[in-house]
Amino acid sequence: MRHHLFPIGLSVRLKNRANISPRAAESYQITAKLPLRDNSPQYRMRNDELGQERVSNEDNLEPIDELTSDN
């Protein structure tokens, strides 16, 4: 059984943006860990700036390196 790797509060972006509106947010913050679906961890995430929420599986998320945005 797999476990969630990402903590609540982590900033992430979607690896695969196919079939998503071009106006969809680029980055999200994880707000909740959801039950596994087909043995894959799921997350609820939100972009407060655009007021968008979505659910994605862990395999489609990548953490955003906060250090590179500060330089």
Sequence and secondary structure as in RCSB ss.txt:
>XXXX:A:sequence
MRHHLFPIGLSVRLKNRANISPRAAESYQITAKLPLRDNSPQYRMRNDELGQERVSNEDNLEPIDELTSDN
>XXXX:A:secstr
     S TT EEEES  TTS TTS S EEEEEEEEEETTEEEEEEEETTTTEEEEEEGGGEEE  HHHHH 
